[in-house]
Amino acid sequence: MRKLAFTLVAALVAALGTFSPSLAPAANAAVGPKVAIIVGATHGSTASYRASANEVYAEALRYTTNVVRVYSPNATWSKVKSAVNGASIIVYLGHGNGWPSPYTYDPNYTTKDGFGLNYDNNGDGKLSDYENRYYGEPSIRTLTPAPNAVVLFFHLCYASGNSEPGHAAPLPSVARQRVDNYAAAFIKAGARAVVANGHSHDPYYIRALFTTHQTIEQYWRNAPDANDNVGSYASTRNPGYTYQLDPEGAGRYYRSIAGKMSLTTQQVTGGAYASTSGDPATFVVPGNASPTTDGAGVYATPETAQQGTDPVATLGTSAKVRIDAQWGTAWDGSPVFQVHTDDGVEGWMTGSSLRPRDLMAPRVWETDEGIGVFSPNGDEAQDTWDLKVTLSESSDWTLRIVDGDGETLASAAGTGDVAALTWAPAADAVADGTYAWQLEAQDAWGNGPLTSAGDVDVDTHAPEVAVADADAPTVPTFAPNGDGYRDTIAFAVASSEPGTIHGAAIDAEAQAVDWFTGTAGSAATVSWDGRTADGFVPDGRYTVSIRAKDRAGNMSVAQTREVDVYGSLGFLTASKAVFFPQDNDAMSRSIGLGLRLASPATVTWRIVDGTGATVRMLRDGEALEAGTHTAGWDGRTDAGSFVPRGSYRSYVSATNGTQVATQAVAFVVDAFKLGVSDATPVRGQRITVTATSAESLGALPRLSVFQPGISGWSATMTRVSSGVYRVTVTLRSSSPGTVRLKVTGVDSGAKTQWSDVHLPLN
């Protein structure tokens, strides 16, 4: 969609001193588009969310009285579902629970990508801001919003790609998945756009849906909090749809939109355009008029018109009178006008015998040029091009397509408030290049002519596409099983033209089993998730065929790459983030490890240190059946001695005899697992140290800081959750070199224990 050719008429009308119609529905109209505003149970934040929702409510009431509020603690699923029924705008403030996330994966997204609403979890018969249930995609798909509905998410986690406060910022690929997933069920339910904003509930997002005429993409990009860092992607969950992210900075994904970018704000709220066909309240010179009654007199001179005597002609009410000038006042106090008609009548008439008529030329409200490019080459893909221009009133219009020499190649004409043309040249009848379209329009009073123009590109040549590592000597393997580890495989693709990437996964029987898309460009990445509507594809070797499609619909020659799917191994777990067997007491003496096999496999399972060296063999080429398998480790080597303190991994290799999958899960064998906010601190810098204790402590631990050239100093840490302690300190002035950060605590058995980390100090 090109930029809308939209011009407000208010300024022109005001200059004429006549009427000034409003573009928006009247405030507090008796009826209007339905707006549903929902506040979910958000614990201590619920009160502030209700206050924010009331601001949204006040703005919505300016344009429609059909506003329904469902706030916690009364926001139950049944009430929310009823409120959403028939709603054109759905606003939700509450907890977000999306995917990917740190929580348990559910292939049905039962609790993901939906609403967090009130539910009596403890069975006491009461609802509160502190009890909620997540209604995910299966529930959301049963909603029944109005056609072309827009969903507005304010202050949610995950919906715009963001993480929860205090969690690590997402990778770009994770943020994109979150946005695509969170919008998926709402779009399947009938919504046509989902806007998520983690930091704002600006009234613009309501106001602009009622008072502007633009595409939903322009609406989103024109918002006052836009960052102009937009990346656009083809939806995997809803093929044919698009989603866009506008991060505030690296990892700060707080603005997104998903849906049909060609959707217009007037399609959402049904707002009418201001017509230019109305009559002014007073005469305008020069201007238009018509007789108030049949037999209205036309006089030869202004003097006879003043006296109302000896008319030389009479006109009927259907006559179109053109006012040329004003001269004096008639006997009845009305003005005397010099006039003429299109039929050749000339003379003078009194204002009392006339009424002012439309003198405003039509305007272009909207121009729909599609994507402005097509490929008339006979391949039945975008062989024709449609142009539609919406006018401010019914007019006689003509549309033409012309070449660079001004020769008309196609034309259409008609009467109405929509001018439309379909250009369908014969295959290869026009050369590639840019052509102009031209519009002329006049209304029934001859006001105009309105002229407007634009261009359209003809492109019949297919793009070229290249896939990185297409000739690589090894076949890559990935493991689509839903555990979040190597669930997708990415392909670096370069296209000679912008457009879309289309991938197909073909099995050993030469049958296409799955499809995926992406955005084409000089450098792009597309991913296959190995997931079909029936679940994950079977293990085996697949040929991935990748083609580029340009904006005109031309498709490149396919490039192929072989990949192996082996999803048997997955869901590796460690029961603890840290355990401490070395002190040989009764606490935290071992760790539980687990894995899941989707099919039988031969498994080698070992514990490796930070260098990758094996310290303990748990399974050595052992045949295991499908299912969950567990093992325990006591922190000892195969020789029976304790391993040194440090980081270790449970490392598993599984094979079916043809394919191999490997996966690992990390943990720490030490008194504390330490985390530092900056691994390369400088003197005078504030740093935060987080310590996760392997054993329960009898008192708060202390952080000791040893900087070069000065005496050590310490600070008491505070408890932030069970077993987790934190302190923020400012490093002191000292020599550069190495800083040692040591955390010391006393376990509940009165035994002192410690862990430390050494960092470069600048």
N, C-alpha and C positions, 0 to 999 in steps of 0.2 A: 504494500500500500504506500503510495506516495504521500507527501505532505498534503493535508486537507486544504483545499482552496476555500477557506471559510472567512467571510468578512461580515463583521457586525454591522447592522443597519442603523443602530441607535444614533450614531454620530450624524449620519446623513439626515435622518428624520428630525433630529433636534435642530439642525441648521435650517430646516424648512419651517420650524415652529408648528409642526403638526403632531401626529400621534407617535408614541414611542413604545411599541410592544416589548414585553419582557421575554427573554429567552428561557427563563426558568418558570416552572409551575408556580402559581401564586402561593405565598407562604400560608401554611395552615389550610391548604386546600382540603375539601371534604374527603377526597380520595386521593390515592397516589400509589406509586410503587411501594411494595412492602419491604421494610428493612427489619431484619432480625438481629438483635444485639445480645450476645451471650457472654456471661462471665462464669467461668468454671471455678471449682474449688481449688484455690491456689495457696492454701495455708495462710501464713502471716501476710502475704502480699495481696490477699483477696480484697481488702478494703480499698487499697490504692487502685486496684483494677476496676472496682465498681465506680470509683470517682472518675477514672479515665473513660469508662463506658458511658457515664452520664454526660461527659463532654461530647462524645460522639452522638449520643441521643439528642442533645440540644441542637446540634448542627443538622441532623437528619430532619428534625421537626420543622426546620425552615422551609422544607420542600415537600414534605408529605406528612400527613397525620397517621399514616399506616405504619407505625413503628411499634415493634413488639420487643419488650425487654424480658430476658430470662436470666436472673442473676443468682449466683450461689448465696445462700444454701438451698435454693429451690430449683437449681438448674439440673434437673434429672433428665435422663435420656428421653422419656416420653414427652416432657414439656418442650425440650429443645427440638425434637423431631417435628412437633406440631408447629413451633414457631418458624422453623425453616421452610415448612410447606408453603410454596408459592412465593417465597421471598426473592426479590431481585438483588438485594444486597445482604450478605450474611457477614456479621462482624463477630469475631471470637477473640476474647482475652482470657488466657488461662494457661495451665500447664501444657507443654508440648512434649510428645513422646514419639520421636521419629526413628527412622533407620537409614543409615547405620548409626549405632549408638553403643555404649559400653555394656548394654544389658543383653538379656537372652534373646537370641534370634528366633523368630517365629515366621516360617515361610508363608503363613496366611496373613501376617500383619494384624493379628487379632486385636492387639492393643496399640498398634503403631499408626501414626499419621492420621490422627483424628482429634476428638475432643476428650478432655479430662473433666468429667462431670460428677455431680453429687451422687453418692451412693452410701447406704448404711452398711459400712464394712463391719462394724463391731456388733451389729444386731441389736442396738439399744433402742431402735425405733425412732431415732433422731437423725437429722441431717445437719452437717456443719461444714464450715470452710476447710476443715482438716481431714475430711474423708472424701476420697474421690475414686472413681473407676475410669479406666481409659476405654473409650469406644473407638476402635480402630477401623481399618478399611472395610471389613465385612459389614459393619454397622453403617458407616458413612455412605456406602453404595446404595443403601435403602432410602436415603433422603430424597425429597421431591421439591427442589427449588424451582423458581420460575425459569422459563427459557432465557438464556443469555445471562444467567446470574453471575455475580462477582462475589468471591469470598475474600474477606479482609482479615488477615491474622495480625494482631498487634501484640508485641511483647512476648512472643512464644520462643521457646528453645526449638531448635532443629528445623522449623518450617522454612526459614530463610537460608538454611545451610549452616547456621551457627551451632555452637556447642552450649552446654550448660555452664553457668558461671563457675569459675574455678577449674574447669576441665580444659584439656589441651585444645588449641585451635585446630580446626579440621584441615586436612589436606584439600586442595581444590577438587580432587575427584570425589572425596567424601561429601563435601558441601553440595556438589552437583547432584549426587545421588539423593541426598536428603530433600532437596527442593523438588526433584522429579517425583520422588516417592510420596511426599506429603500432599502434593496436588492431585495425585493419581485418582484416588477414590472420589474426591469431590468432582473432578471432571467426568468420571464415569457416571456419577449421579445426575449430571446435567449442567453443572456450572461450566462456564466457558472461560473463566479466568480466576486465578488464585494469586492474590498479592500478599506477601508476608513482609512485615517490618518489625524487626526485633527491638528497635529503639524509639519508635514513634507511633502516635495515633493522631497525627496532624489532621485537622478538620478538612484540609485540602482533599483527602481521599474520599470524603463524602461529597463535599461541595462540587468538585469537578465532575463527578458522575452525573450531577443534575444540571450543571450550568455551562458545560463546555461541549463542543462537538469535535471529537478527535478519536483516533484509534486508542485502544486500551494500552498499546505500547507507548504511544505519545503521552497519554495520561500518566503512565508510570514514570517515563523518562523526564517529564516536565514537573514532577513533584518537587517541592522546595527542599527536600532532604536528599535529592539525587546526588550521587558521587561521581558520575560520568566515568565509571570504571566498568562498563557493561560488557559481559561476555554472554553470547547467545548460543544455545545448544538445542539440537533436535531431541524431543522427548523419547526415551526408551519405553516408559510405562504407558504412554498414550501416543502411539505413532501418528504423525501428522500435526501434532501440537509442538509448541516451542516453549522452552523455559530460559530465563535470563537471570543472571546474578550481577549485583552492583556492589561489590565489597567496599567498605570504608578504608581498607588497607589490607596488607597481607594477613590472611587468616580471619579477617573481621567481616564475616558474611552476615549482614543484617538487613539486606534489601533483596527481594527476589520477586519474580512474576512468572507464572506458568499459564499457558492457555493458548487461545486463538488470538494472535496479535492483531488480526484484522478486525476483531470485534470493536464496535464503536460505543462510545458512552451513551449515545441516544438509543442504541439497541438494548442497553441495560435498563435505563430508566424510562424509555419511551418519550423523552422530552421532545417537544415539537419545535421546528425551526420558526423563527419570526418571518412572517410572510411580507413581501414587498407589494402585495396587491391591494392594500387598504387605501381608503380615501382619506385625504387630509381633513382636518376639522375646519380650516379656513382656506380661502382662495390664495393661490400662489401665482405670481406673475413673473415670467410666463408659466403657464400651467394648463391643466385640462379641466373640462367641465362637461355637464350634460344638462339639458333642459329639465326643469322640475315637472313640467306638464306638457302635453302635446299642444302645439300651436304657440309656442314661445316666440315672441317677436324679435326680428333682426332689423335694425334701423340703419338708415343710410348715413346719418351723421350723429356725432355724440349729443348734439343739441336735441335732436328728435328723440334720441334714447332717453335723455334727461326728462323730456316731457311725456314720453310714452305714447307718441302720436305717429301715425303714418308708417307702420312697419313695411319694409320692402320684401320681407320673406318671413316664413314661420318654420320652426323646427319641431320634430317630435322628440320624445324622451330617449329614443335610441341614438340620436345624433351625437357624434363626438365633436365637441367644441374645443378649439384651441384658443386659449387666452393669450393675446399678444401684448396688450398694454392696458393701463387703467387711466381714465380721464373723468374727473369730476364725480358728482353724486347725482343720482336720479331723484325724481320728485318724491319717491317713497323712502329716501334715505339710503338706499343701497348703492354700491359703486357702479360706475359705467365702465364696461370693458370693450376694448377693440378685440374682435374675434375673427376666426375663419374656421371652416370645416374642411375635411379631406375631400368633400364633394365640390369644393369651389365656392361655397357661400362665404361672403365677406361682409363685415359691417360692425354694428355696435349692439351690445345687449346689456340689460340691467342685471345686477347681481341677484336680485330677488327672483329672477326667472331661471337661475342656474344653481347647480350644486357642484362643489369641487369634487374632482375625481382623481383617480390614481395617477401619480406623475413620477413614481419611482421605477427605475429600470430593474429588471430581474438581476439577481446576484447568484453566484455559484456558492452553494453551501458545502458541497462535498464532491470530490473527484475520486472515483475508484478506477485506477488504471491497472489493477492486479499487481503484478510485480514489475510491470513495465518492460517485459522482454518476452519474446516467444520465438518458436523455430518452425516456420512453415516449410517443412521438408518432406511431408508425406508419411512420417513415421507414426502418426496418430498420437503423438505426445506433444501437447502444447502447440498444435498446428494452427490454432486460431487465437485471436486476442480480443478481449472484451473491454470496452470502455463505457463507463456509466458516469454521468454528471448530474447531480441533484441540484435543481434550481429552486429559488425562493418563491416562485409562483409559476402557474401554467403559462407557457410561452410557445411561440412558433420558433423552432430551433433547427439548425443544420450543423451536422458534424462532418468533417472531412479529414482524410489522411492524405498528406502531400509529401512529395519527395523534395530533395534539395533544390530542384529547379522550379518548385511551386506547382508541379503537375499533380492533379488529384488522382489518387490511386483507389480510393474507396470513399463512399459517402453515405449518409443517412439523414433523413429529415422527418419531422413530426411535430405534434403539438402535445404539450403536457409539462409536468414539473420534473420529469426525468428524461434526459437526452441520452440515447444509447446507440452504440454501434458495435458490430462484430466484424473484425477484419479477418477474412479467410482467403488469402491469396493462394493460387495454385502452387503446388510444390515447386520450389526453386524459381518461382516467378519474380521474386524480388531479391535483390542482392543484400547481403549482410550489411548492417549499418544502422544509423539513427534516422527515424522519420518523425515528422511533426503531425500532431493532430490539432485541429482548429475548430472552435465553436463560435457560432453566432446565434443570438436569441433576442427576440422582441416579444413583449407581452401584448395582450389584447388591445391596449391603448397606444401601442406603438412606441412605448418607452424603450429606449436602448439605441442602437443595438448593444447588447452585452457581447463582449468578445473574450475568449479565454483560449489558452493554448498549452500544450505540453509535448512530450515526445515519447516514443516507444522504440525499443531496439529490436532488430531482427538478427538472430544468431542461430545459424544452422550447423555450426561446427562443434563436434564433441570435444570435451576437455581431455587432457592427458593426465594419467594418475600413476603414482609410484608408491610402492609399499616398502618401507625400510626392512632390510634383512629378509626380503622375499626369497633370496637364494642362500640363506644361512645353512651351514652344513649340519646343524643339529635342529631337531624338531622341538619347539618349546612345549612345555606341559603346564596346564593349570588345573585347579581342583574345585570346580563349582559344586559346592555341597552346602553352602549357607552358613559356614562357620566364620566368615569374614576374612579368611586367609587365602589369598590367591584365588578368590572367587571369580575373578574376571581376568581376561587377557586383553592387552592393549596392542593396537597397531598404529605405528606412526605412518601417516598418509600425507602425501603432497599432491595437490591438484593444481593444474595450470589455470583454473578459473574458480571463482567462488561458487558455492552451491551446497550440495549435500553429498555425503558419503553413504553408499548403500552396501552393506555386507550381508552375505548369505553363508551359513554353515551347511556343508554338504557331507552326508555320511558315506560309508563305504559302499552303499547301494546306489550312489549317485542321486540321492534324494535330498532336497533342501529341507532341513529340519528346524531351522531358526533363522531370523533376520534381525539386523540391527542397523542403526543409522547414526550419522554424526554430521557435523558441519564441515564443509570442504574449505580448504584454503591452502596457501603455500606451505603451511605446516599445521597439521591437525592430528588429533589422536581420537581414535574410535575404539570402543571396547565391546567385547562379547561376553555375556555373563553365563552362557551355557544353560540358560533357563528358558523353557517353553511354557505354554499354558498348562501343560500336563506335568510339569516338574522339570528337574534337571535332565539333560540329555544323558544317554548311557555312556559309560566309559568307552573309549576307542579313539581312533584317529579320524580327524575331520579335515576336509579341505575348506578353507575360508576364501570365498571369492569376494573381492572388493572392487567396486566401480564408483566413479565420480559422476554426479549428475549436475550439470550447470543450471543456472537460474532459468534458462530457456527450455529446459527439459531434455537436452542432449545428454546421452549416456556414453561414458567412456568404455573402452575395451577393458575387460576384467583382468585384474591382477590376483594371483592366488598364493596362498601360503598354507602349509600343512601345520596342524596343531594336534597335540594329544590331550584328550580329556581323561583325567584319572582322579576321580573324586572320592575314592574309597576311604582315604585317610583324612581325618579331620577332628575338630573339637578337642584339641589337646588342652588339658587343664592341669593346674597346680593348685593344691588346696591352700597354699599360703604364698604371700609375696616374699616372706623372709622366715627362716627358722634357724635355730642356734643349737646344734647338737654338741659343739666343741666344749661347752662348759660341763658336759656330762651329768647335768642334773635331770630331774624328772620332767622339766618343762620343755616344750617345743623341741622334742628329740627327733622328729621325723617329718616328712612331707608326703602327702598323697598325690599321686600323679595319675592321669587318665588319658584315654584316647578312644575314638570311635571309628570302627570300620564299617563301611556300607556294604562291603563284599569281602570274602575271604582273601587273605593276603599273607605273604611271608614278611615278617616284621623283625627289624633290628632296632632295639630300643636301648639307648645308652644315656649316661649323664656325661656332659662335656663341660670343660672349664672355659674361661674367656678366650683361650687360644684355639679352642676347638679340639683339644686333646681329650681322649676318653678317660674318665676317672672311675666309672662304674658301668658294667654291662648288665642290663636288666633282661633283655631278650636278645638272642644272637641267632638271626635267621630262623625264627620260630614260626611255624604255620599257625595262624590264628583265624578263627571263624569270625563272621560278621557280628557286630555288636560292640558293646562297651567293654573295655579292658582297663584294669587298674594295676598299679604297682606302688609300693612304698619305698622310700629311701631314707636311710638313717644318717646320711652325711659321711659315710665311710667309703673308702676306695675298695677295689677288688681285693686288695691285700689286707683290709681290715682297719687301716688307720684313718683318722679323721682327715678330710680334705682341708686345705687352707681356707681362711675366710675369703669371700669374694662372690662374684656373680657366676651362676651356672645355668645350664639349660638342659631340659629334658628333650632329647633329640631323637626323632623317630624317622625311620626309613621303611616304606612299605612297597611291595612289588607284587604284581600279578603274574610275573614271569616275562611280561612284555614291557610294561610301563612301570615307572618308579615315581613315588611321591615322597617328599621329605617335609617335615614340619618340626618346629621347636617352640617351647614355652620357657620363659626365663624366670629366675627367682634368685634370691640372695641367701647365702649361707653365712650368717653373721649375727651379732647381737642386735644391730639396727640396720635397716635399709635407709641410706641417706640420699636426700635430694637437695640440690643447691640451685637457686634461681639463676645463677650465672656461673658457668664453668670457667670463665676467664675474668675474674673480678679485678678491679683496680683499687688502689688505696683511696680511702675516703668514700667508697661506694657502699650503699645499703644493699645487703643481700639477705635472702630468706633461706633458712635451712629447715628442711622437713625430715623428721626421723620417724620411721615405722618400726616399732619394737617387736622383736620376735617373741618376747615373753612379757607377761603382765608385770608391771612395776609397782613398787611400794611407795614411790614418791616421784615427783616431776624430775625428768632428766635435765642435765645442764650441758650447754654447749661451751667448749673451751676453744679459744682462738689463739694460735701461735703464729705470729708474724715475724719476719726476719728482723733481728736487731732490737726488738723490744720485748718486754715481759709478757707472758701469756695472760689472758684475761678471760672471763667467762660470763655467761648469762643463763638464767633459768628459762626453760622452754615452757610453753603452754599446751594444754591438751586441746586438740581440735576435734577428735573423734576417738573411738575405741582403738587404743594402741598407736595413735598418730599424734605427734607433737611437733610444734613449730615455734620458731623464734626469728625475728628480724633484727639484724645488728648492722652497725656502720663500721666498716674496717677502718682502723686507725692509721695515722701517719707512720710509715716505717720504710725500711729498705725494700726494693723489689726482690723477687725471688720466688719462694714457695710458701704458701700459707697452709697450715694444717688445721682442719676443723675436726674436733673430737667431741663426740656425744657420749656422755657417761651417765649410767643409771644404776639403780639398785632394784633387782627383781623382787618379786613377792616372797622369795625364799631368803632375802637379805644378802644375796650374792651380787657383788659389783660386776658390771659388765660395760663394755665400751666398743665403739666402732669409730673409725676416722677416715678422712679423705684428704688427699693432698692436691692442691690446685696451684697453677701458676698465678703469681701476683704481679701485676704491672704497676 
